[in-house]
Amino acid sequence: MTTSNPEENFPDVKIEASPIEKKIFNLILIKVFRPDKFNPLAYELVKTVLGDECREGNTLDFKVVVQACKSKEPILLSSAPGFDPSFKVEQMSKELHAKLFSVAIGSS
């Protein structure tokens, strides 16, 4: 953890885990020992879970997404830094007469 790129050099821990679980475990280690390297590793976790195209600026018709989801399925929105889509989401919720429960999970 004292190297210049600890996010790429993790000890080989002998645990049975999926690639995503291993990335989460490594993220916890980085948070504890090298918090300055947390963001790049968190980005890699997001890319692993959501795919490489998650940050390429692709957009979807949100109404189509909402209408395709079941009422109990959560929807995770990811936006560019500095962009707050909450007003548009609230407006669409009113327009579709859909119940909205919003939770902020942080920003960079």
C-alpha positions in Angstrom: 0.0 0.0 0.0 3.0 2.3 0.0 3.5 2.1 -3.8 2.6 5.0 -6.1 -0.3 3.0 -7.6 -1.7 0.8 -4.8 -5.0 0.6 -6.6 -3.3 -1.8 -9.1 -1.2 -3.8 -6.6 -3.3 -5.7 -4.1 -2.1 -8.6 -2.0 -3.4 -12.0 -3.3 -6.0 -12.8 -0.7 -7.2 -16.4 -0.9 -11.0 -15.8 -0.7 -13.7 -17.2 -2.8 -15.5 -14.2 -4.3 -16.8 -12.9 -7.5 -14.8 -10.2 -9.4 -17.2 -7.6 -8.1 -16.9 -8.8 -4.5 -13.1 -8.7 -4.8 -13.3 -5.1 -6.1 -15.5 -4.1 -3.2 -13.0 -5.8 -0.8 -10.1 -3.9 -2.4 -12.1 -0.7 -2.3 -12.5 -1.1 1.5 -8.7 -1.7 1.8 -8.0 1.4 -0.2 -10.4 3.5 1.8 -8.7 2.4 5.1 -5.0 2.6 4.0 -4.9 5.0 1.0 -8.0 7.2 0.9 -6.3 9.4 -1.7 -6.6 6.5 -4.2 -10.3 5.8 -3.4 -11.9 7.6 -6.4 -10.1 5.9 -9.2 -10.8 2.5 -7.7 -14.4 3.3 -7.1 -14.7 4.3 -10.8 -13.3 0.9 -11.8 -16.0 -0.8 -9.6 -18.7 1.3 -11.3 -17.4 0.3 -14.7 -17.3 -3.4 -13.7 -20.9 -3.3 -12.4 -22.5 -1.0 -15.0 -20.2 -1.6 -18.0 -17.7 0.5 -19.8 -20.3 2.5 -21.6 -21.7 3.9 -18.3 -19.7 7.1 -18.5 -19.6 7.6 -22.3 -22.4 10.2 -22.3 -25.1 7.8 -23.5 -28.5 8.9 -22.7 -31.8 7.1 -22.5 -35.4 8.2 -22.7 -36.1 8.2 -19.0 -39.9 8.0 -19.4 -39.4 4.7 -21.4 -37.2 3.3 -18.6 -39.6 4.3 -15.8 -42.6 2.8 -17.7 -40.7 -0.5 -18.3 -39.9 -0.9 -14.6 -42.0 -2.5 -12.0 -43.2 -0.2 -9.2 -40.9 -1.8 -6.6 -37.7 -1.8 -8.7 -35.2 0.9 -7.8 -33.7 3.0 -10.6 -30.1 4.3 -10.2 -29.3 7.5 -12.0 -25.8 8.5 -12.8 -25.0 12.0 -14.1 -22.0 14.1 -15.0 -20.4 16.1 -12.1 -22.3 19.3 -11.5 -25.5 18.2 -13.2 -28.5 17.7 -11.0 -31.4 15.9 -12.7 -33.7 15.9 -9.7 -35.9 18.7 -11.1 -36.5 16.8 -14.3 -37.2 13.5 -12.4 -39.7 15.3 -10.1 -41.5 16.9 -13.1 -41.7 13.5 -14.8 -43.0 11.9 -11.6 -45.8 14.4 -11.5 -46.5 14.1 -15.2 -46.8 10.3 -15.0 -48.6 10.4 -11.6 -45.9 8.1 -10.2 -44.8 7.9 -6.6 -41.3 9.1 -6.1 -38.9 8.3 -3.3 -35.5 10.0 -3.8 -32.3 9.0 -2.0 -29.0 10.9 -2.6 -26.1 8.5 -2.4 -23.3 11.1 -2.7 -21.3 12.9 -5.3 -17.6 13.3 -6.2 
